[in-house]
Amino acid sequence: MHDPARIDFPLLTTEIREGARHTFQAIRAAHPDKTIRLFALGSDDGAMTIVHAASDLSLGAPGDMDDESEVWSSAEWPYTEGGEFLDIAYRMILSCHRSDLPCDVEFDVLHAGLFEACIAAMEQLDREGFFGTGDAREEVVLLCQSEGNEDMEGSIGRLNTSRVVGRLERWIKLCQ
């Protein structure tokens, strides 16, 4: 039973994980001829939404780093089917933004808790092998992003292989 005056963050994580599972499965089903390698969850700076995206872009060879901006910005990714599967999790945070509903959760707690729930949901799916295993997993990029912030709570390091983390670090240095 959900209490709209507070957020049960473990339950929110579970709802995000299951919603993301179905959302990303819907994207894969909608694009069966594509190899989906990039997956993202996130929100806006106001912690009012739960968004997702995916893409079939790839990292390419290590020397092909000239313009990887699309790889690291999920707002540019084309696949967003299945958002309805995140509706339960969205409704759990909605009460904190409506003046006609009680909410005892401070904004900073909501913001941090929502992003931690997104990151933890992606970690759980990854441990299950949802994003692939072995060599196939080395080609996958997982992001948890907010508008204007590419690495929520150290999510890049928590969610990705050392190859992907190194690739992002090199790309950032090239852009500076």
C-alpha positions as CSV (number, residue, x, y, z in Angstrom):
1,M,0.0,0.0,0.0
2,H,1.5,3.3,-1.1
3,D,1.3,6.2,1.4
4,P,1.2,9.4,-0.6
5,A,2.7,11.4,2.3
6,R,6.0,9.5,2.0
7,I,8.1,7.6,-0.5
8,D,9.0,4.0,0.0
9,F,12.3,4.1,-1.9
10,P,12.9,0.3,-1.9
11,L,9.5,-0.1,-3.4
12,L,10.2,2.7,-5.9
13,T,13.4,1.0,-6.9
14,T,11.4,-2.2,-7.5
15,E,8.8,-0.4,-9.6
16,I,11.4,1.4,-11.6
17,R,13.3,-1.9,-12.2
18,E,10.3,-3.8,-13.4
19,G,9.0,-0.8,-15.4
20,A,12.5,-0.4,-17.0
21,R,12.6,-4.2,-17.8
22,H,9.3,-4.0,-19.7
23,T,10.2,-0.6,-21.3
24,F,13.5,-1.8,-22.6
25,Q,11.9,-5.1,-23.8
26,A,9.3,-3.1,-25.6
27,I,12.1,-1.1,-27.3
28,R,13.9,-4.3,-28.4
29,A,10.6,-5.7,-29.7
30,A,9.8,-2.5,-31.6
31,H,13.3,-2.6,-33.3
32,P,14.1,-6.3,-33.8
33,D,16.6,-5.5,-36.6
34,K,18.7,-3.2,-34.3
35,T,21.2,-4.1,-31.6
36,I,20.3,-1.9,-28.7
37,R,23.5,-1.0,-26.9
38,L,22.7,2.2,-25.0
39,F,20.1,2.3,-22.2
40,A,19.2,5.2,-19.9
41,L,16.9,6.1,-17.1
42,G,16.6,9.5,-15.4
43,S,14.5,12.5,-14.5
44,D,14.4,16.2,-14.8
45,D,16.1,18.6,-12.3
46,G,12.8,18.9,-10.5
47,A,12.5,15.1,-10.0
48,M,9.0,15.3,-11.5
49,T,9.4,12.6,-14.2
50,I,10.9,9.2,-14.9
51,V,12.3,9.1,-18.4
52,H,14.0,6.4,-20.4
53,A,15.7,6.1,-23.8
54,A,17.7,3.7,-25.8
55,S,19.8,3.6,-28.9
56,D,21.6,1.3,-31.3
57,L,24.6,3.6,-31.5
58,S,27.9,2.0,-30.7
59,L,31.2,3.1,-29.2
60,G,33.1,2.0,-32.3
61,A,36.9,1.5,-32.3
62,P,38.9,3.3,-29.7
63,G,40.3,5.8,-32.2
64,D,36.9,6.8,-33.5
65,M,36.1,9.3,-30.7
66,D,35.8,12.5,-32.7
67,D,32.1,12.9,-32.1
68,E,30.7,10.6,-29.5
69,S,28.4,13.3,-28.1
70,E,25.3,11.3,-29.0
71,V,26.6,8.3,-27.2
72,W,26.8,10.2,-23.9
73,S,23.6,12.2,-24.2
74,S,20.5,10.1,-23.8
75,A,18.3,13.1,-24.8
76,E,19.6,12.4,-28.4
77,W,18.7,8.7,-28.4
78,P,15.8,7.8,-30.7
79,Y,14.0,4.9,-29.0
80,T,11.5,5.8,-26.3
81,E,8.7,3.2,-26.6
82,G,7.1,1.7,-23.5
83,G,6.9,4.6,-21.2
84,E,3.6,3.4,-19.8
85,F,5.5,0.7,-18.0
86,L,7.1,3.3,-15.7
87,D,3.7,4.8,-14.8
88,I,3.4,3.1,-11.4
89,A,6.8,4.5,-10.3
90,Y,5.9,7.9,-11.7
91,R,2.7,8.0,-9.7
92,M,4.6,7.2,-6.6
93,I,6.6,10.5,-6.9
94,L,3.7,12.5,-8.3
95,S,2.2,13.2,-4.8
96,C,5.3,15.2,-3.9
97,H,4.5,17.6,-6.7
98,R,0.8,18.1,-6.2
99,S,-0.4,20.8,-3.8
100,D,-3.7,18.9,-3.2
101,L,-1.9,15.8,-1.9
102,P,0.1,15.4,1.3
103,C,3.8,14.8,1.0
104,D,6.2,14.8,3.9
105,V,9.3,14.2,1.8
106,E,11.8,17.1,1.4
107,F,12.8,17.9,-2.1
108,D,16.5,17.0,-1.6
109,V,15.5,13.6,-0.2
110,L,13.1,13.0,-3.1
111,H,15.7,14.1,-5.7
112,A,18.5,12.0,-4.3
113,G,16.2,9.0,-3.6
114,L,14.7,9.0,-7.1
115,F,18.1,9.0,-8.8
116,E,19.4,6.3,-6.5
117,A,16.3,4.2,-7.2
118,C,17.0,4.6,-11.0
119,I,20.7,3.6,-10.6
120,A,19.9,0.7,-8.3
121,A,17.2,-0.5,-10.7
122,M,19.7,-0.5,-13.5
123,E,22.3,-2.3,-11.3
124,Q,19.8,-5.0,-10.5
125,L,18.9,-5.6,-14.1
126,D,22.6,-5.7,-15.0
127,R,23.3,-8.3,-12.4
128,E,20.6,-10.4,-13.9
129,G,22.3,-10.2,-17.3
130,F,19.5,-8.2,-18.8
131,F,21.9,-6.0,-20.7
132,G,24.1,-8.9,-21.8
133,T,27.1,-10.8,-20.5
134,G,30.7,-11.3,-21.5
135,D,31.9,-9.6,-24.7
136,A,28.3,-8.4,-25.5
137,R,28.1,-6.5,-22.2
138,E,31.4,-4.7,-23.0
139,E,29.6,-2.9,-25.8
140,V,26.7,-1.7,-23.6
141,V,26.4,1.8,-22.1
142,L,24.1,2.4,-19.1
143,L,23.3,5.9,-18.0
144,C,21.2,7.6,-15.4
145,Q,20.9,11.2,-16.3
146,S,19.2,14.5,-15.4
147,E,18.9,17.5,-17.6
148,G,22.4,19.0,-17.9
149,N,24.1,16.4,-15.7
150,E,25.7,13.5,-17.3
151,D,26.8,11.4,-14.3
152,M,24.2,11.3,-11.5
153,E,25.7,10.1,-8.2
154,G,28.6,8.4,-9.9
155,S,26.3,6.3,-12.0
156,I,28.8,5.9,-14.9
157,G,31.3,4.1,-12.7
158,R,28.6,2.0,-10.9
159,L,26.8,0.9,-14.0
160,N,29.4,0.4,-16.7
161,T,32.5,-1.7,-17.5
162,S,35.9,-0.2,-17.1
163,R,36.1,0.0,-20.9
164,V,33.1,2.2,-21.1
165,V,34.2,4.4,-18.1
166,G,37.6,4.9,-19.7
167,R,36.0,5.7,-23.0
168,L,33.9,8.4,-21.4
169,E,36.8,9.8,-19.5
170,R,38.9,10.1,-22.8
171,W,36.0,11.7,-24.6
172,I,35.6,14.3,-21.8
173,K,39.3,15.2,-22.1
174,L,39.0,15.6,-25.8
175,C,36.0,18.0,-25.3
176,Q,37.8,20.2,-22.8
